[in-house]
Amino acid sequence: MTGRRLLTLIPVLTVVSAALFAAAAISPFDPLVGYLGARYETTSTTDRTLLADQLGLDASWYQLYGRWVADLATGDLGISRTFAQPVSDVLAQRIPWTALLVLVAMSVAVVLALVAGVWAGMRRGGIADRMITATCVVLQGLPPFVVSLAAIGLFAVGLGWLPPAGLTDAGAEVGAGQVARHLVLPAAALAVSQLPWLLLAVRESVSTHRGEDFVLGAATRGIDATTITRRHILPTSLAPFVTILGARLPEVVVGAVLVEEIFSWPGIAGAFVQSAQDLDMALLALLTVGTTCAVMLGSLLADVAVVLLDPRVRADG
């Protein structure tokens, strides 16, 4: 199964990247606008045509795609017109900040989902369970940008506890303390946007498994509730949780883009958006292919984890 899934990466990434170049060819955006900036309006039509020829922008989409694939095969990631630097440098500068944001946010979401989900699932129907479930249902309907704006309005503007945006305070050097303070709100917003789906999955799975025969058998043998939960219910409930986590990966990517833009977090999302506006294909194509690959590999890893966690899945396969 794993081998077949890995083999599908190549045709999927090929179709995605080719479709991106084809879509860019019919896009209403002019890549010269992003390249020239304010000078675009004062540049003559002749000079624009000459510049487009020099930059190779007048070629057909399949010619541009062929050049990009050929360069990529040799390890040349190209030059970003938007940032006027090699694509490799743009990635090296921005990916670590996105990775930090996603890692912290998802770690918080996973821990809270497991703790609160198990607690609610073991007490299904109680007041606390109903409150948790109702809160999750409300949060499910809120997109990440709404959660982000609400967090800024309450904790940054209203209470003044935390900075509203950026990596550091104005004029401050990048340091652990500065980054940590500025990370709190964006990481919390991303975590909250993903938490309801994960928590409800754990709650439902725990609630289902607590009534199964092996749990009742353990209880009749005098095993205490805490041990039953930790050794019997939780392990069998992790497989559905991991499945949901893998299925949510595309939403995590989209959520990270929105959160980074709203909080001016210097991750890869800003580069993604700007490269799309400028049709900076060297950067945009690599980010699109990389994101697609990451989502597919993450989904594959989640499926593998499910098989390892639940022997029944392995036996059925």
SVG drawing of the C-alpha trace seen along z (x, -y; Angstrom):
<svg xmlns="http://www.w3.org/2000/svg" viewBox="-26 -57 48 67">
<polyline fill="none" stroke="black" stroke-width="0.4" points="0.0,0.0 2.7,-2.5 4.7,-1.8 1.6,-2.4 0.8,-5.6 4.3,-6.9 4.2,-6.1 1.1,-8.3 3.1,-11.3 4.8,-11.7 1.7,-11.9 -0.2,-14.0 2.6,-16.5 3.1,-16.6 -0.6,-17.4 -0.7,-20.0 2.4,-21.8 1.4,-21.7 -2.1,-22.9 -0.6,-25.8 1.4,-27.0 -1.6,-26.6 -3.8,-28.6 -1.2,-31.3 -1.2,-31.7 -4.9,-32.8 -4.7,-34.7 -5.7,-38.4 -2.6,-39.3 0.4,-40.8 3.7,-39.5 5.4,-42.7 3.2,-44.6 4.8,-42.9 8.3,-43.1 8.1,-46.8 6.0,-48.0 5.2,-51.7 7.3,-52.0 4.8,-49.9 2.5,-52.9 5.4,-55.0 7.0,-52.2 6.1,-52.4 4.4,-49.5 7.6,-48.9 9.7,-48.7 7.2,-46.3 7.4,-44.1 11.1,-44.1 11.3,-43.4 8.8,-40.5 11.0,-39.1 14.2,-39.4 12.5,-37.7 11.0,-35.0 7.5,-35.9 6.2,-35.9 6.8,-32.2 3.9,-29.7 2.9,-28.1 4.2,-24.7 7.6,-26.2 7.9,-28.0 6.8,-24.7 9.4,-22.7 12.2,-25.2 11.1,-25.0 11.1,-21.2 14.5,-21.1 16.0,-23.6 14.5,-21.7 16.0,-18.4 19.4,-20.0 18.8,-21.4 18.3,-25.0 15.3,-26.4 15.5,-29.6 15.3,-33.3 12.3,-34.8 11.3,-38.0 9.2,-39.1 12.0,-39.0 14.9,-39.5 16.8,-36.6 17.2,-32.9 14.2,-30.8 16.3,-28.6 17.1,-31.7 13.5,-32.7 12.6,-29.2 15.5,-29.0 14.5,-32.3 10.8,-31.7 10.1,-28.0 11.6,-27.7 9.1,-30.3 6.1,-28.5 7.4,-25.2 7.6,-26.8 4.1,-28.2 2.5,-24.9 4.5,-22.7 3.5,-24.8 -0.1,-25.2 -0.7,-21.6 1.1,-20.4 -1.2,-22.5 -4.3,-21.3 -3.3,-17.6 -2.6,-17.7 -5.8,-19.6 -7.9,-17.4 -6.6,-14.2 -7.0,-15.5 -10.4,-17.1 -11.7,-14.6 -10.9,-11.6 -12.4,-13.4 -15.6,-14.3 -15.9,-10.9 -15.7,-9.1 -18.5,-11.4 -20.7,-11.5 -24.0,-13.2 -22.8,-15.2 -23.0,-18.9 -19.3,-19.4 -19.5,-17.1 -22.4,-19.1 -20.6,-22.4 -17.4,-21.1 -19.4,-19.7 -21.4,-22.9 -18.2,-25.0 -16.6,-22.8 -19.6,-23.0 -19.5,-26.8 -15.8,-27.0 -16.1,-24.6 -18.1,-27.3 -15.5,-30.0 -12.8,-30.3 -9.3,-30.9 -9.3,-34.6 -12.3,-35.2 -10.6,-33.5 -7.4,-35.5 -9.2,-38.9 -11.1,-38.1 -7.8,-37.2 -6.2,-40.5 -9.3,-42.5 -9.5,-40.9 -5.9,-40.2 -3.9,-42.8 -6.2,-45.8 -8.6,-45.3 -6.5,-44.0 -3.1,-44.9 -1.6,-41.7 0.1,-40.5 1.5,-42.1 -0.9,-42.1 1.5,-41.2 5.1,-40.7 7.9,-38.6 9.3,-41.2 8.5,-44.6 9.5,-47.5 13.2,-48.0 13.8,-45.0 16.3,-42.2 15.1,-38.7 15.4,-36.8 13.7,-33.9 11.6,-36.1 10.4,-38.4 9.5,-35.5 7.7,-33.7 5.5,-36.7 4.6,-37.3 4.0,-33.6 1.3,-33.2 -1.6,-34.7 -1.0,-33.2 -0.3,-29.8 -3.3,-30.0 -5.5,-31.1 -4.3,-28.2 -4.7,-25.7 -8.2,-26.8 -9.2,-26.6 -8.1,-22.9 -9.0,-21.9 -12.8,-21.2 -12.4,-18.5 -9.7,-16.7 -11.4,-16.9 -14.8,-15.7 -13.1,-12.8 -11.4,-11.7 -14.6,-12.2 -16.7,-10.0 -14.1,-7.3 -13.6,-7.1 -17.3,-7.1 -17.8,-4.3 -14.9,-2.1 -15.8,-2.5 -18.8,-0.2 -17.0,2.5 -16.5,6.0 -12.8,5.8 -13.4,2.6 -16.3,4.2 -14.2,7.3 -11.3,5.2 -13.7,3.5 -15.2,6.8 -11.6,7.9 -11.3,5.0 -9.0,2.8 -9.4,-0.8 -11.0,-3.3 -7.8,-5.3 -5.8,-2.2 -8.6,-1.1 -8.7,-4.5 -5.0,-4.7 -4.2,-1.1 -7.4,0.0 -9.6,-2.8 -7.0,-5.4 -4.8,-3.2 -7.8,-1.9 -9.1,-5.5 -5.9,-6.9 -6.4,-5.3 -9.5,-7.4 -7.8,-10.4 -4.8,-10.0 -7.0,-9.5 -8.8,-12.8 -5.4,-14.5 -4.2,-13.3 -7.4,-14.4 -7.1,-17.9 -3.7,-18.6 -5.0,-20.6 -7.0,-22.7 -4.0,-23.2 -2.1,-24.5 -4.9,-26.9 -5.3,-28.0 -1.6,-28.7 -1.7,-30.9 -4.5,-33.0 -3.1,-33.2 0.4,-34.3 -1.1,-37.0 -3.3,-38.4 -0.5,-38.4 2.2,-39.5 4.2,-36.4 7.3,-36.1 6.6,-32.6 6.2,-31.1 2.5,-32.1 3.3,-35.8 5.7,-34.6 3.0,-32.3 0.4,-35.1 2.8,-37.6 4.2,-35.1 0.6,-34.3 -0.2,-38.0 3.0,-38.6 2.8,-35.3 6.4,-34.7 6.3,-31.1 9.8,-30.1 8.6,-30.5 4.9,-29.9 5.3,-26.6 7.8,-25.2 5.6,-26.3 2.5,-24.7 4.3,-21.4 6.0,-21.4 2.7,-22.0 0.9,-19.3 3.7,-16.8 3.7,-17.6 -0.1,-17.1 0.1,-13.8 3.0,-12.5 1.4,-13.6 -1.8,-11.7 0.3,-8.6 2.1,-8.8 -1.2,-9.1 -2.5,-6.0 0.7,-4.1 0.3,-5.2 -3.3,-4.0 -2.1,-0.5 0.5,-0.5 -1.8,-1.6 -4.7,0.7 -3.8,4.3 -7.4,4.9 -6.7,2.6 -3.5,4.5 -5.4,7.8 -8.2,6.5 -5.6,5.3"/>
</svg>
